[in-house]
Amino acid sequence: MNTQPSYLKKGDKIAIVCPANKLKKSIASAIAQLEDWGLQVIQGNSIHADYFQFAGDDELRAADLQTFLDDTDIKAILAARGGYGGIRIIDQLDFTGFNKSPKWIAGFSDTTALLSHIQAAFHIQSIHGQMPASFEAGTPLSLETLRKALFGEELYYTYKSTTTNRPGQAEGVLIGGNLSLLVAMQGSVSEMDYADKILFLEDVGEHEYTIDRMMRMLKRGGKLARLKGLIIGAFNEIEPQEIPFGQSPEELIMDIVREYDYPVCFNFPVGHIADNNALIVGRTAIMNADNNEVTLAYL
């Protein structure tokens, strides 16, 4: 059973931290947006820290996150941005207080490491969604899905896929995130259990062959055989190669899971895109896919 943190209400305090790369621009407009939602926003020390590419050294970033994991007055923690660095501090964190008094942790990209860890080790739900650094570029709809996820309002997704899906219906706990980070979690205490789950995946800036390699790593590790369903989000900013790989990410993924019989949908609005819709990791969902129409709802 996955624990659901308490939903936010107006007046609640939330924290913004940088567990990975440093901020390159102000997040003042994102803070204003969160305040418009009725939230009190506390900025961690890492928000203004600078240590090479990171938002402070590992000790500072870990201590910053630890402060808000332990502070029961803080009802949610938002990662300000991704990049790289979460995996460097995750083993320095003490989740004892967080496990006793769970709160929403939200983010995407590199934050997948944190979302994966709290799902794997503690079975606590979290939110894969827009981060303050991506608020300005994000669609109003994607920001609204984040607000709804935090405040406990109904989330229901329906869209048309431009790539032909493998039709079917699935019900299961939703897990997933950034493919590169999920692969990096393999073999550790932060690796989620894939059996009987609906898995969603996204990534950015990879070659087709690296996507192929990572998907085959998941397959060889037994992670893809027992899924209930597979949701493929954006695989964008593909690095061009002098010699073409010969398959798009959607084509190579479909080849890798062709022997299985669960539904597979493509082009779901999640990932490093403006319309990065919030998904609740650890929540039971129902997925319906026909050739091009897709719906996703939570029980």
C-alpha positions, 0 to 999 in steps of 0.5 A, a space after each residue: 500500500 502506497 502512503 498518500 501525503 496530506 493534500 495542500 490547503 491554502 496557507 500551507 508552507 512549502 519549500 523550494 530547494 535545488 538538489 542538483 544543478 544551480 539555478 541560471 535564472 530567477 524563479 521569482 515568477 514561479 514563486 509568485 504563481 505558488 503564492 497565488 495558489 495560496 501557499 507560503 513559499 520558503 526558499 532553501 539555502 541551495 536556491 542561491 548557492 553556487 559550486 561549479 555546476 551545482 547549487 552548492 556542494 553536496 553537503 550544502 544541498 543534502 543539508 538543505 533538503 534534510 532541513 525540509 524533510 524534517 520540518 513538519 511545518 513544511 507540507 511539500 518540497 519542490 525541486 527548483 530544477 533538475 540537471 545532475 546531482 541528486 544521486 550524489 546526495 541521496 545516501 546522505 539523507 535521513 528519511 526517518 522523519 519524512 517516513 513518519 510524517 510524509 509530505 509531497 515531493 515534486 519535480 522531474 528530470 534528475 528529481 526522478 532519483 528522489 521520487 524513485 527512492 521514496 517509492 522504492 524504500 518507503 512506498 510514499 506517493 510523489 509528484 512528477 511535474 513542472 518545477 519552478 525553473 520550468 514554470 515560465 515555459 510551461 503551459 497553463 494546463 501543465 501548471 494547473 495539473 501540478 496545482 491539482 495534484 498538490 491540492 488533491 483535485 481530480 486529475 484526468 487525462 485524454 489526448 490523441 497520440 500521433 503514433 499508433 498505440 498498442 490498444 488495451 486497458 490496464 490498471 496498476 500503480 503508476 511508476 516511472 520518470 526519466 529513463 536515464 535516472 531509472 536506469 541509474 537506480 538499478 541494483 540499488 535500494 532506490 530501484 522501484 518494483 516494476 512488477 504489475 505496474 504502469 510505467 511511464 518514461 521520458 528523456 531528453 537530449 539522447 541519441 537513439 542508440 542510448 535510448 535503445 541501450 537503456 531500454 534493453 537494460 531494463 528488459 534484460 533486468 526483467 523490468 519490462 516483462 511483467 508490466 501492466 501498461 507502458 506510457 511513453 512521453 516525450 523523447 525530444 532533442 534527439 542528438 543527430 548522428 552522422 550515420 542514422 540509427 534507423 528507428 525513432 525512439 517510438 519505433 525502437 521501444 515498440 520493437 523491444 516490448 513487442 513480445 508482451 501483450 500489455 497496452 502501450 501508448 505514445 506521445 503522452 504529454 509528460 517530459 522535457 516539454 512545455 506541456 509536462 503534465 503532473 503524474 502521481 507516482 505510486 497512485 493506482 491508475 487506469 489507462 485506456 488506449 486505442 490506436 490513437 486515443 488515450 485516457 488516464 485516470 486515477 482510482 
